[in-house]
């Protein structure tokens, strides 16, 4: 039977929060939620379903607020119904008033979901304890009423499924029913003093070798006029151990004089066993969850979590073959220059160590700028950025600056310096899964991807570290904060479109940055002359730039390409 919880709140979103948070327990039928929009609606629900265990109510609501609802509930005879209020932290006076009206607990807004779950579990446990206590209390009250007739009492007690143990006002055993005799393997022992009861009846503190302290026993508490329950008691019959829950209550005569104390002993072996199994199951579940988490983390190294989320999944096990989604993204390609020559000077083991050392420095710059690596292609990196093109540019510049630091370390150990080229393009692409029954992989398909790869290739031609396309350039939030220059145009293979290229040089050596800044206007006028077929003028401009600084490889490219039919180049 699921615990029933009435949620009273006028915010529709709260219903979604509740259903999402407790979806597993709802599915397992451990919890059942009923929703009401205000206090009046809640009273109607309560009348229709009187077995509701908990009311979770907001304070501020139309028609009837939470305080009015609490006031009305106090007039209803429902001994086990408990109310938890929800209040903004600024309403402390209101919270205090609610607690004075009988609220069991309170939660503050905004709701902490973990605190919500703890409070709900605590309240359910308390309600269950009240129900159990009521059952025991009803049982003892029934026995007290029937005590007027000893025979009727004895007949009644013998029919009970729990052990009954009665002592007189002096604490001496007076009566035990058959169930109690089965538990203790003995009946009444004459002349037993209260202090001897634990030893004679072999009553131990659970999990220890100590007799249960008499003054802590429920029967002793009952002789003091108290009702008391414990579930940490064991009765031993040789090697057999019987865990019991004991509830005791005083019995008074018509004058209010205590004449007996009665205790019920319930064998809770099955409950303890179920509890132990639950604990073991919980541990196993935690272990499995930990292992699953580790497995997901391992999978995420091969299939990025961001890729899964674009497909609408959180786990790799949810992905099926053929799934795809269209997104507008920025694509970054990077590659180490002259890697083949570099790798030939190293052993296979050295090659892997070098690549991993390099890639481990590049990856954090991509993830820190809201991107993810789609794949490694040898020493090359393909990364995707779904938020904005600025993320891709910032990642690229960060990679180039990190490479400068890495080269300082390599130089210190007399190792060859390395350089990389990066190309960035922005456009629509398809992300999805491809493969067969036994082997599946994620992939990205788009002309935008192909162009990004070609831009990376063109960094070698133009001697640039970072080239971005016009689509990326035009979608930057503020391109003026970067150092850049118009580099030229490229015709995409298989397409009629011509794409403008831009050299972003913020990560170049300081002296080269300064030179490119000084010659930016001159260089761009040379590129414009080139594409306007004013070849003589273009030649003079680029020759002038080279005379100023012979490191400008792009100027050399245009200078050497001034013969034949000049125009758009196919990359």
Protein Blocks (a to p, Z undefined) as FASTA:
>chain_A
ZZddddddfbfklmmmmmmmmmmmmmnomaccdddfbfklmmmmmmmmmmbfbdcddfbd
ghiafklmmmmmmmpccfkbccdddddfklmmmmmmmmmnopabdcdddddfklmmmmmm
mmmmmmmmmmmmmmmmmmmmmmmmmmmpmklmmmmmmmpcbdcddddfkopafbdcfklm
mmnopacdehiafklmmmmnopacehiabdcdfklpmklmmmnopacddfkbccdehjac
cdddddddddddfkopafbdcdddddfklmmmmmmmmmmmmmmmmmmmmmmmmmmmmmmm
mmcfklmmmnopabfklpcehiacdddddddddddehklmmmmmpcfklmmmmmmmmmmm
mmmmmmmnopacfbdehjaccdddfkbmklmmmmmmmmmmmmmmmmmmmmmnopacdddd
ddddddddddddeddfklccdddddfklmmmmmmmmmmmmnopabdcdfklmmmpfblml
pccddfbdcddehiabdcdddddfklgcfklmmmmmmmmmmmmmmmmmmmnopaklmmmm
mmmmmmmomkbmklmmmmmmmgcjdddddZZ
